[in-house]
Amino acid sequence: MEFTERDHQAIQTLRFLAVDMVEGARSGHPGLPLGAAPMAWVLWSRHLRVSARDPSWPDRDRFVLSAGHGSALLYALLHLWGFLPLDELRAFRSLGSRTPGHPEAGLTPGVEATTGPLGQGLANAVGMAIAEAHLAALFNRPGFPIVDHFTYVLASDGDLMEGVAAEAASLAGHLKLGKLIVLYDQNRVSLAGSTDLSFTEDVPARFRAYGWHVAEVADGTDLFAIDGAIRAAQAERERPSLLCIRTVIGYGAPTKAGTHHAHGSPLGPEEVRGAKRALGWPEEPPFLVPEGVRAYAAELRARGERAEERWRRRLAEYERAHPELAREFSRRIRGELPAGWDEGLPGFPAGGKVSTRKASEAVLRALGERVPELVGGSADLNPSCLTWLPGKGDFGPAAPPDRQGEAGGGWGYAGRNIHFGVREHAMGAIAVGLALHGGVRPFTGTFLVFSDYMRPPIRLAALTHLPAVFVFTHDSVAVGEDGPTHQPVEQLMNLRCVPNLVVIRPSDAEEVREAWRVALQRKDGPTALILTRQDVPVLDRAQLAPAAGLHRGAYVLWQAREGIPGVILLATGSEVALALEAGRALAQEGTNARVVAVPSWELFLAQPEGYREEVLPRGVRARVAVEAGCPVGWERFVGLDGEVVGVSRFGASAPGPVVLRELGITPDAVVAAARRVLARVAAAGGQDYHGRAGPVAQG
């Protein structure tokens, strides 16, 4: 492959566009762009197939800047490839720009993943590579490779230090994701400046042990060597590839090159002038793009546009040759659910008992038949979380002929069950990558207490508006004998703090079915389903409100008699049946109790004010909430006069019912709380004890 002076000038353009962005913003990370510009240029100019005419072209190559702090380099590339105008680079890190401090998918055209938390982007890329392999296995036919692209990553030392990257890399090697290629910017410098303790491991050996193809490039400015390493990686289809490319952080900076001082802050005017002089670049003007470089980049990006045109012609031929497959492919890429997807979902007879995790298994199995894009699994907890699709095969390399008869053995990459192993960190991030790629709807499963391992990808899914479904079972101290290490207390409230995440804790099997409907109908953000290990009653909907009330987040499940309620009991999940028992006990005392099921705060708070007033009238100040978890936050619903029956300590190792009784999650405790609240409100002149209307203070 020939490289000329035009390539070297283009590399300098990338370097100093990035430096000028950082200087203009007076914040940012100039070191990575200065060191990694050559490898980025080789990849984009010789290999990457993208098209600014359609940034969402389905068969484009994916490029993930896992080292998101080097965003200025990505924005410089996106400018040369026609995705961003130069004014956006001048607005780097400013309010309202499309060039934020770290890349954000959905905000900036050409950005494939929201990165910055190190290691997440690499793990997202594993999800993208899984999606590519899965869709290729399903839809490609001889002569029609309509899904055939690479997933490239630019990763830093910091990315590969993070545990999530190790988990994801281990799984990628096991799955033989040969079209995943990671360019490792191996500059051996981190923000704190240590070049001893952090870099003593043999990273290439570690990745070889994971089952990766590894190549090492000793000089990160050697364009020929970088190009050769990429070509060898493309030819290696049995293993993902790690290209270890030794670079100098802050390359060209007179005093800061090779040191941590080039990493996370502007170089400063004098150092910038010195770097430009050292690399033969004009000191003025800033944001210089020579006309020759602009013309050269236009030539190169035209290759991607022609590749897109060829693909669209191929797709048109595919539509004629395989019309049903083409329609299904198109539907999935658009993110539309199939017609009738939620018809015939299972019902559950009242009066019985079933855990909500078991009900979820039944609903998920039915959805698996109707929504073929559902793909997912658990962190080695299928027998516990029941997040699997029986009969839909296990995702992975095709089994040898002598194992084709085993469960999932004949499916290969067409299998829909992903065995993540005990890798919650990676599982969440891979689900984000699956959703970012498109064409699949990912779900995951683990215990609620282990949602702590998944907080970064859940947060990024919410930030990026991705419709992933995170299933969490074993949802309270009722887990029992496994003890406080496995009994969630604060996790549910933690999840409710994540903007744009809808958290649903169904009260019974019927609500579980509706929760899955909500989750799959969402297109603009993730959903967390919070499910019980223990059996809970299937509520008699002939005597109570229908489970479809879940779609509004909260609804009046039962009230002792018509009229203004004297006390409102709010509950979620397994505590709804408990609240019903308490409400009926209060009714026997003459109190007009109302029980409100609150499966989702987020859905309820999104309802019109009129509906929220119907469910929780402001004038009714006597309120008690019950939930077997952290009580913080319920104050917004029960007010200053109300009480929360919750769990403010860690659990204990004992049978679930014993733990609940010990921690006060009982009907008697709810009744006692209601009596206290009613007495308090009556003493304040708001309502009398039995709920007969008195002077009502609005609040």
Secondary structure by P-SEA (a helix, b strand, c coil): ccccaaaaaaaaaaaaaaaaaaaaaccccccccccaaaaaaaaaaccbbbbcccccccccbbbbcccccaaaaaaaaaaaaccccaaaaaacccccccccccccccccccccccccccaaaaaaaaaaaaaaaaaaacccccccccbbbbbbbbccccccccaaaaaaaaaaaaaccccbbbbccccccccccccccccccaaaaaaaaaccbbbbbccccaaaaaaaaaaaaaacccbbbbbbbbbbccccccccccccccccccccaaaaaaaaaaacccccccccccaaaaaaaaaaaaaaaaaaaaaaaaaaaaaaacaaaaaaaaaaaacccccccccccccccccbbbbaaaaaaaaaaaaaaccccccccccccccccccccccccccccccccccccccccccccccccccccccaaaaaaaaaaaaaaccbbbbbbbccccccccaaaaaaaaaaccbbbbbbcccccccccccccccccaaaaaaaacccbbbbbcccaaaaaaaaaaaaacccbbbbbbbbcbbbbcccccccccccccccccccccccccccccbbbbbcccaaaaaaaaaaaaaaaccbbbbbbcccaaaaaaccaaaaaaaccccccbbbbbcccccccccccccccccccccccccccccaaaaaaaacccaaaaaaaaaaaaaaaaaaccccccccccccccc
